Amino acid sequence: MEKTKKEFTYDELLQKVEAQELLIKKLNDEKFAITNFEYFVKESPDLVCIADTNAYYKIVNDEFPKILGYSKEELLSRPFLEFIHPDDLDKTLEEVQNLTQNNPTVDFENRYIKKNGESICLQWRANLHTANNLIYAIARDVTEIRKTQEKLLSSEKSLNEAQKIAKIESWDFNLVTQELNWSNELYEIFEIENFPGDPQLYAKYLSCFVSEDAEDLNKNVYNTISNKVPYEMEHRIILKDQKTKWVFCTGVPIMDKNNNVVALKGVVQDITQKKQIDDTIKAKEKAEAANKAKSDFLANMSHEIRTPLNGIVGFTDLLLKTKFDNDQLEYLKTVNESANTLMEIINNILDFSKIESGKLELSTEEIDIIQLSNQIVNLFKYEANFKKIDLLLDIDPNVPKCIKGDSFRLKQILVNLLSNSMKFTFSGHIKLKVAQVEEDKTTSKIKFSVIDTGIGIKDYNQKKIFQSFVQADNTTTRKYGGTGLGLAISSQLLALKNSELELISAYGAGSEFFFTVAFEKIFCEKNDLSVKENLGSNMTSHLSNSLTNFKVLIAEDNKINMLLAKTLVRKIIKNCDLIEAANGYDAVVLAEENLPDLILMDIQMPIQNGYDATLEIRKSESTKHIPIIALTAGVLNGEKEKCMEHGMSDYITKPIIQNQLEKVLLKWLKN
């Protein structure tokens, strides 16, 4: 029998059509979803791939070649391990081996090497599908994020290091919970043990304050909370071992959305070292002020002492040239020698002060070393003959005749050394030895030695004698005199030339003081020394006699010094017309009225000083050309320059020596 076909009713057919339509729609939706997913994978900014467990990619989306620079064929034909940074291979293999369906990869990072050689950091999520044993993975390029993080970490590290170096630490205080939080280093500043959530921290913090500083802190905190303004304060803290530190604190208010202060935040800086430096600077400034006051005192003292000494030395020099009986002559010599000794002591003290304050500078001029050595030895010939000591000068033939240096200071050092030897030598000899120890085309290194057969110096005293105001022992000053400054000054003068004073001595057998200095060699004519000296004295005598009929204005407030100046000028200039002014104001008026040929101008005078008087004289057309010679008792560094800056023509220090005054008058009046 044939099977009969089932016939469907209209409603049944309608239901079947609807079911078919739903199935078709579902299939279309699935197809559309698959299409969209494929599009999403293809166009994803992340790297999407399927790989097998043998480390080969099966599928990669377009972002892979775009980011890594390799073609799809290159990526699919080589194990993906070849693209991974060598340093990350081990951890990548371990991650792949541990990958299971129940143990997916989450946020795993490794570095890939791009085709151009650059590194890129990828963050992975992956899972193993057990049905087909394939790995489905997606990666995101986090290179820039990691670079930014590294920069932030580096910045944070730098900030922390900077804060640590600057000793700046942070804190915050919650006003609602009364919770105080400190950075770790803040505990170190206050030397408080760090207990997490320590309820006694604020009390321990306040215990470091002295009472007045704690009151100031309370006032500052109250003002910050009440008026919503920051505060700053600097205060001491006292630690357990009574050690004191200084800290600088700041605090700022933190407001809620209703503008109420709910917390305070701030920083604390350890400024102990800064305080110590500030204290040191203040002490240095105080010492410098005291040193300046001392220098000013010495300058004034020098002026005040030199003013009467000017009269003593000057008039005794003049009296010694007149006729007296032997007793009177001996008395005058004693007065004159005493005055010159006092002047030498003053000069030593002033030199020491100038060196100590760094105000002494060496000058540079031509020095005839042979002439200078002979002049120095000649100063001690009389005393050597009196003590029956042989005084010798030994100059190496290789020593250059002329050098460049400060002749005054070189002479001062050698005179100090010879004077010392003369003081402590009673038999035998004293020798000044000058030898060249090294030379090149432009420079000669010369060794100066003063060798004696005196009492010598004990070993334990040999370093001590170079100290200021110190002699070998307490009996030396009483027995031999002196200030104990000569060797100290000589040592410090040599230090300005990068040299030093050295000593070889045996107690009871004599001493050798020596030093070596490098000088610039210069050419000069080799004149016979004795002839040159004779020429000099004859020339002075001849020129002195040639000064006559000049008008000289002397401005000097001290009567004794005025008398001395007038006496000396009249001895040098025949028929001299002298005009006297007792102060600077009178000097200006008298210069304008009398138009002198030359003006001798004291510096420190009443009404108007010598500086201001000179400036006034230089303003007038009729007097601005007149030579003005400074007569000053001030000898500190810069005195001569100051005179020249105020328009003076030349400079003579007191006490006035006839020969010096004579040279200056000749220089300006003969022209």
C-alpha positions, 0 to 999 in steps of 0.5 A: 500500500502506498503511504499517504502524504500528511496534509497540513492545515493552513495554521500548521503551514503558517507555523512552519513558515514562521519557524523557518523564518526564525531559523533563517533569521538566527542563521543570518544573525550568527553569520552577521555576528561572525562577520562582525567578530572577524571585522573586529579582530581584523581591525582591532588596535590590539594584536590578536592571534591563534598559535599552536603549542609548537610556538607557531602562529596559525592566524594573526590579525593586521595589527601584528605586521603593522606594529612589528614590521614583519609581513604576515608570511614572515610571522607565520613561517617562523616560531614566534620565539624568534621575535621575542627579546632574548632576555624574556625568552625563558619566562615566555617559555615557562608561561606557555608551558604552564598555560592550560584551560584552567590556568589562563595567561593574564597580564603577562608582559614580555618584549618583542624585537621589531624588524627595525631592531627596536624593542616593544613591550606587549601585555598578553591575555591567552587561553588554551583551547583543549578541543583543538590544542590551540592558543587563543591570545590577544596582546596590547602594546604598553610600551609608552605606558611603561616608559611613562611609568618609568619616567614617573618612577624615576621622577619620584625617585629623584624627588625622594632623593632630592628630599632626602638630600635637602632633608625635607619630609612630609606629614598630614594630620586628619582633624576629624580622626586626629590621625597623624601620618609621617613619611619614614624619613621624618621619624629619622629627623625627630629620632622617634621609633616608627610604630605603625599607627602609633597613637602617641606620635603627636605627643612624642612630636610635641615633646621635642619642642621647647615651650615657647616654640610649642606655643607658636605652633599652636598659634599657627595651627589655630590661625591656619584652621580659622583663617584657611591660610598656610603657616611657616615656622622655624624652631629648635627640637631637643632630642633624647640625648639633649642634642639640638636640631633646627627644623623649618616647618610648613602647613597648609589647610585641606578643605572639604566640599563645604570649604571647611578645614578637615586636614592639614598637610605640610613638610618639615626640613632639617636646617641644622647644617644651614643654621651652623653655616649661617652661624659660621658666616656670622662669626666670620663677618664678626671676625672680619669686622673685628679685623677691620676695626683692628686695621683701622686702629693700627692705621690711626695708631700708626699715624698718631705715633709717626707724627711725634716720631717725625719730629724726634727722628727729623730734628735729631738727624739735623742736630747730629750734623751740628757741633756737640761735645762727645757726651751730647753727641752720644746722647743724641745718637741714643735718642735717634737710634731709639726713635728709629728702633721704635719706627722699625717696631711700628713698621713690623706690626703694620706689615704683619697686620697687612699680611694677616688681612691679605692687603699686602701686595708685592710690587715689581721693579728692576733689581740690581742684585749685586748692588742690593746685596752690597747695600744690605751688607754695608748696613751692618759693617759698623756693628760687625766691626764693633763686635769684631765679627767678620761680615762676608758677602759671597755672590755666585758669578752665575747669579744674573746681575738684574732681576725683576721683583720687589726690592723693598721686600727682598731687602726687608727679609735679608735685613731681618735675617742679618739683624737676627744673626748679628744679635745672636753672634758674638764671634766668628763670622756672618755671611750673606751667600747668594747663589743661582740653583736653577735657570732657564731662558727667562727665569733664575731661581736664586738661593739666599742664605745667611750663615753665622757662627752664633749661639744656634737654636735648640731643636725643639725651638726651631719651628717655634721661632717662625710663629708670630710674637714668639722667640726661642724662649722667654729669656730671649726677649729680656736679653736680646730684645725684639718683637718676635715678628721679624721671622714671621713676617719674612716667612709670610712675605716669602709665601707670597712668592710661593717660597718658604724660610728654612733653617739648619742650626746646631745649638752652640755652633751657629745657624743658616737661614735660607730661602729660594725664589724664582725671579724673571731675568732682565738685561741691564748694563754692568756698571761698577758698583762703587763708581755708581754709588759715588756718582749718586752722592755727587749728583744729589749734592750738585742738584741740591745746590741748584734749587733756589728761589722757589715758593713752597706752600706747607699744609700741616696742623702739627707745629713740630712737624711744620717746623721740621718741614720748614727747616728741611725745605730751607736746607734744600732750597736756597732763598725759599719763600715758605707759606704756612697753612694750618688746615686744608681749607687755608691751604686751598685759599693760600694756594689760590692767592700765592700760586706756589711752585709746589705744595707739601700737603698733610693728610689728616688736618682739621676743617678740611683734610688733605684729600679734599683740599687737593680736589679743590685745588685741582678744580681751579684753572690757576692752581690745577697744575701745581705739584702737590706732595702728600706728607702722610703718617699713614702707611697701610696698603692703598694709602699711596693709591688713595693719594694719587686718586685724589689728584696728588702728584707724589707721596712721602711717608713720615718721619720725613727723611731729608734725602727722600724729601730732597729727591722729590723736590728735585723731581718736581721743581727741576721739571 
